Amino acid sequence: MQAESKILFSLRGKNAVITGAASGIGLAIARAFARQGAAVAILDRDGEAAAAAAAEITAAGGTAHAHACDVTDAASVCSVFDALFERGRVHILVNNAGIAHVGSLGTTSEPDFERVLRVNVKGVYLCMRAAIEHMRGHAGGVILNMASIAATTGLSDRFAYSTSKGAVVAMTLSVARDYLREGIRCNAISPARVHTPFVDGFVAKNYPGHEPEMMAKLSAAQPIGRMAEAEEVANLAVYLCSDEAGFITGQNYYLDGGYMNLRE
């Protein structure tokens, strides 16, 4: 009798927590994880949107539940993670919640700078801190942080955002090093521009009447000639959080359409 073939990149039996998962890249990751068999906890500041996302995944045959969570607030994060731990072991944490900001050093106000770092850096710190001792006590786990090419290359008018994503990469490497011997893997994904509802909204707000031209310009900025799709980021996230990636930790993966190495 032929042995049953193993399903590659299966997340069956895994409990995954994804922040900022009610829309965009986070929602794409939640959907992909659920398709691979994970039970997904959708965390988002917008509790109603999180509930709608969880309902959609459940209706499609997946397992998902929603939690309203402000990743910038330690009490909110601790409360939600305590509730998650009561449900069972957390195998995977994806820190996806984040915000963007347009501005150079000179045009970035102190409140805007602090707001970006509060979400993009403090939020990642709080969620990793909430999960790490639990993972240490349960034979390890996987942490995946969403960074950006802005962390390691100069992008115009992205001072605060680039600063925050550089910190995310640094935190990723630090956690990977400190918990290497305890079965915890920690990696990051650094996408180039990804086509999400946020991008559509940004273009509509800032370039009314010129949306097609701006979308073409944004697409052409990647050597491959288009923006990434959220599902492509999600596919890489599935791999990095699966057992097939068990030898990978302390890495920052570019998903950039050739931006980092093939620009002219």
TASULDA-V288374 format. One record per residue. RES is the residue in one small letter. NEAR is the number of other C-alpha atoms within 12 Angstrom. D_FIRST is the distance of its C-alpha to the first C-alpha in whole Angstrom. Layout:
BEGIN
RES,NEAR,D_FIRST + RES,NEAR,D_FIRST
END
This chain:
BEGIN
m,4,0 + q,4,4 + a,5,6 + e,6,9 + s,7,12 + k,11,15 + i,13,18 + l,16,21 + f,26,24 + s,25,23 + l,34,26 + r,27,24 + g,21,26 + k,30,29 + n,35,33 + a,49,35 + v,52,38 + i,58,40 + t,51,44 + g,44,46 + a,47,43 + a,40,45 + s,35,45 + g,35,45 + i,40,42 + g,44,42 + l,42,40 + a,38,38 + i,47,37 + a,54,36 + r,42,35 + a,39,32 + f,45,31 + a,40,31 + r,27,28 + q,31,26 + g,28,26 + a,37,29 + a,38,32 + v,48,35 + a,50,39 + i,52,41 + l,45,44 + d,40,47 + r,29,51 + d,23,51 + g,23,50 + e,21,50 + a,25,48 + a,33,45 + a,28,45 + a,25,45 + a,38,42 + a,37,40 + a,25,40 + e,25,39 + i,33,36 + t,25,35 + a,16,36 + a,15,33 + g,17,31 + g,26,31 + t,32,33 + a,38,36 + h,38,39 + a,38,43 + h,36,45 + a,31,49 + c,39,50 + d,31,52 + v,40,51 + t,30,54 + d,22,55 + a,24,54 + a,17,55 + s,23,53 + v,32,50 + c,23,50 + s,22,50 + v,32,47 + f,39,45 + d,22,46 + a,23,45 + l,32,41 + f,25,41 + e,12,41 + r,17,38 + g,20,36 + r,30,35 + v,39,36 + h,39,33 + i,46,35 + l,54,38 + v,48,40 + n,49,43 + n,47,44 + a,46,47 + g,39,50 + i,32,53 + a,30,55 + h,33,59 + v,23,61 + g,22,64 + s,20,65 + l,19,66 + g,14,70 + t,17,69 + t,21,66 + s,17,68 + e,16,67 + p,13,66 + d,25,64 + f,29,63 + e,21,62 + r,23,60 + v,33,58 + l,32,57 + r,31,57 + v,37,54 + n,42,52 + v,38,53 + k,29,54 + g,43,51 + v,46,48 + y,33,50 + l,32,50 + c,43,47 + m,44,45 + r,24,48 + a,32,46 + a,39,43 + i,36,43 + e,23,44 + h,29,41 + m,30,38 + r,25,40 + g,18,39 + h,20,36 + a,20,34 + g,27,35 + g,40,35 + v,50,35 + i,49,38 + l,52,39 + n,52,43 + m,49,44 + a,46,46 + s,40,48 + i,36,49 + a,34,52 + a,33,52 + t,28,52 + t,24,54 + g,20,57 + l,24,57 + s,16,61 + d,19,62 + r,31,59 + f,31,61 + a,38,59 + y,40,56 + s,35,55 + t,35,57 + s,38,54 + k,45,51 + g,32,52 + a,32,53 + v,44,49 + v,38,48 + a,27,50 + m,36,48 + t,39,45 + l,27,45 + s,23,47 + v,33,45 + a,32,42 + r,20,44 + d,19,45 + y,27,42 + l,27,40 + r,15,39 + e,22,38 + g,28,35 + i,39,37 + r,42,36 + c,46,39 + n,43,39 + a,45,41 + i,42,41 + s,37,44 + p,39,44 + a,38,47 + r,39,49 + v,33,46 + h,27,47 + t,24,47 + p,19,50 + f,20,52 + v,27,52 + d,23,53 + g,16,56 + f,21,57 + v,23,58 + a,18,59 + k,14,62 + n,15,63 + y,16,63 + p,15,64 + g,12,64 + h,16,63 + e,19,59 + p,15,58 + e,15,59 + m,21,58 + m,29,55 + a,17,55 + k,18,57 + l,25,54 + s,25,51 + a,21,53 + a,26,53 + q,28,50 + p,22,49 + i,21,46 + g,21,49 + r,22,47 + m,31,47 + a,34,43 + e,26,42 + a,32,41 + e,27,37 + e,29,37 + v,43,38 + a,36,36 + n,29,33 + l,33,34 + a,47,35 + v,39,31 + y,29,30 + l,38,32 + c,45,32 + s,35,28 + d,24,26 + e,18,26 + a,24,29 + g,21,29 + f,19,31 + i,26,34 + t,32,37 + g,32,41 + q,30,40 + n,34,42 + y,31,40 + y,31,43 + l,33,42 + d,34,45 + g,28,44 + g,23,46 + y,31,49 + m,26,49 + n,15,49 + l,13,50 + r,15,53 + e,9,56
END
